[in-house]
């Protein structure tokens, strides 16, 4: 879901907002004006107001907030801000009341301060408010991981004496590996390199490898179906506008990655384009630039259990 479009719909024209499930102040006034002619026969103005309120409530479903309909808005807002921005957007699309609470300036301010808290200054006026900042200011998604699949064909010469002569020659073997990056709101990142096996799903391995509990340890070890161990390592991430620098210390080297954050078909900030892959020794010496893979774009995969 596109966060910017969801927030924009809450401020759209009344008819567009109604089709999207949002209720604006202008729409509420329009409902009241539409119902006023029905109250002309009411002699008592106070009684007319009671009838107006009752009819407006009849037009609005009582269960738009579900189990939260009897909870104060400020309490609901405190619960909502514990979610990721993407989860809040999904919540806002469920009904008008949820949209009113989830896209309020107070909720968006709390999410902005949590998402951009490590930055020195907040200037919501540059984004026309906290909602605009949350929708358009560059940020890394935290409810999942960014993944890149890379493959390479390698020649394998058969030296087996039992192989028939007509089958002898050069064979090719495809080697596939995945790189995963999971970002956290405190500025750390978990990095893992996983080999693809025929009997295992690397995405499932990544979920277990990069979960919140395991990410608290350095390094993170996770046994796979083979005798080897897949490992994930914690590092630091620095986002400046849409340019991202990632630094991860491995046992044998220091890895540095430079990315460009982009939008994609599945939403905002869902693509990381690798622009440089640099390897240094453990003391930061002898830089070695690695050739960039083709393609070199990490794609975001949401993990609901992390949201």
GIRAVEN-V157817 format. One record per residue. N is the residue number from 1. RES is the residue in one small letter. BURIAL is I if it has 24 or more other ideal C-beta (glycine too) atoms within 12 Angstrom, else O. Layout:
N|RES|BURIAL, N|RES|BURIAL
This chain:
1|x|I, 2|x|I, 3|x|I, 4|x|I, 5|x|O, 6|x|I, 7|x|I, 8|x|I, 9|x|I, 10|x|I, 11|x|I, 12|x|O, 13|x|O, 14|x|I, 15|x|O, 16|x|O, 17|x|I, 18|x|O, 19|x|O, 20|x|I, 21|x|I, 22|x|I, 23|x|I, 24|x|I, 25|x|O, 26|x|O, 27|x|I, 28|x|O, 29|x|O, 30|x|O, 31|x|I, 32|x|O, 33|x|O, 34|x|O, 35|x|I, 36|x|O, 37|x|O, 38|x|O, 39|x|I, 40|x|O, 41|x|O, 42|x|O, 43|x|O, 44|x|O, 45|x|O, 46|x|O, 47|x|O, 48|x|O, 49|x|O, 50|x|O, 51|x|O, 52|x|I, 53|x|O, 54|x|O, 55|x|O, 56|x|I, 57|x|O, 58|x|O, 59|x|O, 60|x|O, 61|x|O, 62|x|O, 63|x|O, 64|x|I, 65|x|I, 66|x|O, 67|x|O, 68|x|I, 69|x|O, 70|x|O, 71|x|O, 72|x|O, 73|x|O, 74|x|O, 75|x|O, 76|x|I, 77|x|I, 78|x|O, 79|x|O, 80|x|I, 81|x|I, 82|x|O, 83|x|I, 84|x|I, 85|x|I, 86|x|I, 87|x|I, 88|x|I, 89|x|I, 90|x|I, 91|x|I, 92|x|I, 93|x|I, 94|x|I, 95|x|I, 96|x|I, 97|x|I, 98|x|I, 99|x|I, 100|x|I, 101|x|I, 102|x|I, 103|x|I, 104|x|I, 105|x|I, 106|x|I, 107|x|I, 108|x|I, 109|x|I, 110|x|I, 111|x|I, 112|x|I, 113|x|O, 114|x|I, 115|x|I, 116|x|I, 117|x|O, 118|x|O, 119|x|O, 120|x|O, 121|x|O, 122|x|O, 123|x|O, 124|x|O, 125|x|O, 126|x|O, 127|x|O, 128|x|O, 129|x|I, 130|x|I, 131|x|I, 132|x|I, 133|x|I, 134|x|I, 135|x|I, 136|x|I, 137|x|I, 138|x|I, 139|x|I, 140|x|I, 141|x|I, 142|x|I, 143|x|I, 144|x|I, 145|x|I, 146|x|I, 147|x|I, 148|x|I, 149|x|I, 150|x|I, 151|x|O, 152|x|O, 153|x|O, 154|x|O, 155|x|O, 156|x|O, 157|x|O, 158|x|O, 159|x|O, 160|x|O, 161|x|O, 162|x|O, 163|x|O, 164|x|O, 165|x|O, 166|x|O, 167|x|O, 168|x|O, 169|x|O, 170|x|O, 171|x|O, 172|x|O, 173|x|O, 174|x|O, 175|x|O, 176|x|O, 177|x|O, 178|x|I, 179|x|I, 180|x|I, 181|x|I, 182|x|I, 183|x|I, 184|x|I, 185|x|I, 186|x|O, 187|x|I, 188|x|I, 189|x|I, 190|x|I, 191|x|I, 192|x|I, 193|x|I, 194|x|I, 195|x|I, 196|x|I, 197|x|O, 198|x|O, 199|x|O, 200|x|O, 201|x|O, 202|x|I, 203|x|O, 204|x|O, 205|x|I, 206|x|I, 207|x|I, 208|x|I, 209|x|I, 210|x|I, 211|x|I, 212|x|I, 213|x|O, 214|x|I, 215|x|I, 216|x|O, 217|x|O, 218|x|O, 219|x|O, 220|x|I, 221|x|O, 222|x|I, 223|x|O, 224|x|I, 225|x|O, 226|x|O, 227|x|O, 228|x|O, 229|x|O, 230|x|I, 231|x|I, 232|x|I, 233|x|I, 234|x|I, 235|x|I, 236|x|I, 237|x|I, 238|x|O, 239|x|I, 240|x|O, 241|x|O, 242|x|O, 243|x|O, 244|x|I, 245|x|I, 246|x|I, 247|x|I, 248|x|I, 249|x|I, 250|x|O, 251|x|O, 252|x|O, 253|x|O, 254|x|I, 255|x|I, 256|x|I, 257|x|I, 258|x|I, 259|x|I, 260|x|I, 261|x|I, 262|x|I, 263|x|I, 264|x|O, 265|x|O, 266|x|O, 267|x|I, 268|x|I, 269|x|I, 270|x|I, 271|x|I, 272|x|I, 273|x|I, 274|x|I, 275|x|I, 276|x|O, 277|x|I, 278|x|I, 279|x|I, 280|x|O, 281|x|O, 282|x|O, 283|x|O, 284|x|O, 285|x|O, 286|x|O, 287|x|O, 288|x|O, 289|x|O, 290|x|O, 291|x|O, 292|x|O, 293|x|O, 294|x|O, 295|x|O, 296|x|I, 297|x|I, 298|x|I, 299|x|I, 300|x|I, 301|x|I, 302|x|I, 303|x|I, 304|x|O, 305|x|O, 306|x|I, 307|x|O
